[in-house]
Amino acid sequence: MPGELRGYRQFELRADGLYPLVYSGSGPWESRFQQARCAAEADHSPPGIDCGCGLYGWYLPGGSAMVLLGPASAVIAARGRCVLGDRGFRAAQARIEAVTLPAGVRWNPRAASRARRMLAQRYPRTRVYRSVREMVRDHPPHEARALGIDPPRDRTRAYWAAAAVTYVIGMVLMLVLAALPLVAHGSGSWWLLFLFSFVLGWQATLVWLFARLVTQQTPDPGGGGGHRPAPR
């Protein structure tokens, strides 16, 4: 396809640049275009079809592509040879189009100021945002269906919302149920059994929701396949 393919991924924000989460020893990404290199030093130009090399990106934000805490979420623009997967791609070249400061940096004014100065000097063409929502609004995903790809829907936000609602409602109901015997002046052992069953079901629901969240996280935007790890 002509032009560039937009993708989403994470970086580790350091004092001297944005480092890939995997193979960070290769150094920070370049300010203009980062060139992919094969970690296996195979005799091919990355990304290779039968190798895992290339610069990784996800078609859609959310899930493994972006996080609320820890690494910096970013938007990249890929060009050159690309190997397409069901969730994302591996590219020969890419540039960092936009980046969101991690929450831990945003909450520290001095750290945020230092990070912005560094990013402005090293990545002058990269826009810096305070929130992922604003960044995605200004840099929406490309239509992957035009490439013959139908990425699976990301349900991360829905699972987080369901977990938060389940936790709040469960806490309120547990306090109410625990206080009812006091208001009713006495209770039997059946009431303790009922309360225990409620708490057990409530915790089981939370565990199931967090387990579903974990299944949404994948280190491979191609959807698996057992490829060798590559610089990201």
C-alpha atoms as one frame of an Amber mdcrd trajectory, in Angstrom:
protein
   0.000   0.000   0.000   1.290   3.537  -0.637   2.161   5.840   2.229   2.436
   4.732   5.849   0.572   2.253   8.030  -0.397   3.519  11.472   0.074   1.296
  14.497   0.089   1.370  18.290   2.698   0.072  20.736   4.569   0.743  23.996
   7.996   2.150  24.833  10.083   2.483  27.945  10.639   6.172  28.646  14.217
   6.849  29.755  16.306   9.978  30.215  17.804   9.683  26.724  14.936   8.394
  24.626  12.188   5.852  23.984  13.411   2.267  24.264  11.626  -0.857  22.954
  10.318  -3.112  25.715  12.092  -6.076  24.100  15.789  -5.865  23.189  16.182
  -2.532  24.934  19.933  -3.062  24.766  19.778  -2.026  21.124  19.222   1.540
  22.335  16.423   4.076  21.882  14.549   4.521  18.634  15.935   7.058  16.194
  14.374  10.495  15.920  13.352  10.121  12.260  12.993   6.522  11.093  13.966
   3.425  13.027  15.343   0.647  10.843  14.513  -2.947  11.787  17.368  -5.373
  12.434  17.169  -9.140  12.764  18.323 -10.299  16.201  19.160 -13.734  14.783
  21.393 -12.063  12.183  19.763 -14.189   9.513  20.545 -13.633   5.836  17.438
 -11.636   4.970  16.077  -8.115   5.142  13.636  -7.709   8.040  10.844  -8.350
   8.438  11.279 -11.942   7.358   8.324 -14.179   6.564   9.713 -17.155   8.498
  11.318 -15.033  11.208   9.941 -12.848  13.980  12.058  -9.813  13.127  10.701
  -6.379  12.362   9.273  -3.370  14.158   6.023  -4.396  15.832   2.779  -2.438
  15.856  -0.891  -3.193  16.542  -3.680  -2.072  14.220  -5.924  -0.956  17.073
  -5.252   0.778  20.404  -6.037  -1.048  23.642  -5.150  -4.516  24.884  -1.433
  -5.173  24.458  -0.946  -2.045  22.362  -1.462   0.455  25.187  -1.490   0.438
  28.973  -2.559   2.853  31.704   0.475   2.364  33.961   4.126   1.616  33.332
   5.391   2.043  29.763   4.638   4.977  27.481   1.892   4.328  24.925   2.699
   5.544  21.429   1.503   5.821  17.838   3.909   4.754  15.108   3.854   5.180
  11.331   5.363   2.205   9.481   6.697   2.151   5.940   8.540  -0.178   3.603
   8.037  -3.931   3.681   5.380  -5.035   6.182   4.310  -8.516   7.229   0.656
  -8.400   8.246  -0.831 -10.472  11.066  -4.353 -10.766  12.445  -3.761  -8.192
  15.229  -0.852  -6.166  13.927   2.208  -6.033  11.705   6.002  -6.184  11.540
   7.623  -3.426   9.520  11.004  -2.602   8.015  10.914   1.043   9.096   8.804
   3.138  11.433   8.760   6.519  13.095   7.162   7.600  16.379   4.221   9.778
  15.453   2.904  10.515  18.956   3.518   9.430  22.544   1.679   9.714  25.852
   3.625  10.333  29.034   3.263   7.433  31.519   0.953   8.119  34.453   3.840
   8.004  36.950   5.612  10.756  35.000   2.507  12.892  34.504   1.831  12.917
  38.257   5.336  14.257  38.908   5.611  17.831  37.523   9.424  17.829  37.533
   9.659  14.453  35.852   7.044  15.492  33.286   8.961  18.671  32.506  12.238
  16.766  32.043  10.544  14.175  29.842   8.963  16.818  27.624  12.296  18.609
  27.169  14.033  15.363  26.247  11.297  14.344  23.823  11.266  17.776  22.191
  15.039  17.589  21.625  15.335  13.959  20.525  11.962  13.542  18.756  11.030
  17.031  17.497   8.442  15.641  15.053   6.678  13.567  17.703   3.602  15.008
  19.435   3.485  14.504  23.207   0.145  13.969  24.965  -1.087  13.834  28.539
  -3.674  11.129  27.913  -4.078   8.138  25.621  -7.648   9.188  24.814  -6.521
  12.518  23.359  -3.715  10.855  21.420  -6.002   8.240  19.849  -8.586  10.920
  19.048  -5.991  12.849  17.037  -4.388   9.698  15.596  -7.218   7.232  14.888
  -6.421   3.767  13.511  -6.276   3.136   9.795  -8.946   0.950   8.248  -7.274
  -2.457   8.306 -10.118  -4.042   6.323  -8.754  -2.265   3.255  -5.744  -4.609
   3.605  -7.928  -7.689   3.877  -7.477  -7.811   7.670 -10.327  -7.929  10.177
  -8.651  -7.393  13.598 -10.423  -9.023  16.563 -12.372  -6.534  18.620 -10.540
  -5.289  21.705 -12.656  -5.844  24.824 -10.105  -4.616  27.367 -11.996  -1.451
  28.294 -15.260  -3.374  28.700 -13.627  -5.927  31.006 -11.998  -3.186  33.104
 -15.353  -1.404  33.445 -17.130  -4.653  34.359 -14.473  -5.467  36.973 -14.749
  -1.996  38.532 -18.570  -2.129  38.659 -18.520  -5.684  40.049 -16.067  -4.674
  42.771 -18.058  -1.601  43.874 -21.438  -3.355  43.827 -19.981  -6.361  45.634
 -18.497  -4.203  48.392 -21.782  -2.352  48.919 -23.869  -5.527  48.985 -21.422
  -7.278  51.303 -21.622  -4.411  53.819 -25.411  -4.374  53.596 -25.706  -8.140
  54.026 -23.263  -8.118  56.942 -25.252  -5.386  58.698 -28.714  -6.935  58.225
 -28.421  -9.439  61.118 -27.605  -6.567  63.479 -30.658  -4.634  62.324 -32.848
  -7.740  62.513 -31.546  -8.509  66.047 -30.032 -11.911  65.507 -29.327 -14.431
  62.810 -28.701 -18.094  62.394 -25.843 -20.057  60.935 -27.713 -20.082  57.595
 -27.051 -16.370  57.303 -23.285 -16.835  57.645 -23.435 -19.555  54.987 -25.376
 -17.220  52.674 -22.868 -14.404  53.240 -19.946 -16.747  52.612 -21.540 -17.984
  49.374 -22.086 -14.419  48.195 -18.468 -13.417  48.877 -17.209 -16.572  47.159
 -19.305 -15.881  44.047 -18.284 -12.219  44.025 -14.567 -13.067  44.192 -14.952
 -15.786  41.557 -16.529 -13.247  39.193 -13.637 -10.821  39.731 -11.092 -13.591
  39.108 -12.875 -14.537  35.866 -12.909 -10.923  34.660  -9.194 -10.446  35.371
  -8.460 -13.783  33.686 -10.267 -12.504  30.590  -8.163  -9.348  30.762  -4.994
 -11.432  30.783  -6.130 -13.317  27.670  -6.438  -9.984  25.868  -2.717  -9.356
  26.388  -0.462 -10.860  23.737   3.189 -10.029  23.039   2.783 -10.900  19.367
   0.570  -8.673  17.165   0.665 -11.372  14.545  -1.364 -13.584  16.869   1.301
 -16.101  17.881   2.900 -18.561  15.543   6.072 -19.444  17.435   8.369 -17.011
  15.632  11.753 -16.152  17.054  11.804 -12.957  19.128  12.886  -9.838  17.308
  13.850  -6.225  17.989  10.753  -4.193  18.651
